[in-house]
Amino acid sequence: MPQSSPAGKRPATHLVIALNPDFWPHIINGQIKPRLCKAFSLTEARAAHELMEAGQHIGKIILLT
C-alpha cells in the first residue's frame, strides 16, 4: 500500500492516475493549457528556484535548454 504524504494526503501519482481518463485528453487536444508563470534559461536556474521558493507565483516555472 502506498504511503501517505506528510500532510496525510495520498501521493500525487494517485491524483494523476485518477484524473487520467477525464483530464489528460483535454490537455492533449489543447482545450486545457497549463498556465505559464515564467521561463528561464539554464543559466538563470538560481533565479527560477528563488521564484519558486518565494511561493508567490501562479503557473509553471520553466527551465529552457
Secondary structure, DSSP 8 states (H G I E B T S, - for coil): -----TTS---HHHHHHHHHHHHHHHHHTTSS---EEEEEEGGGHHHHHHHHHHT---SEEEEE-
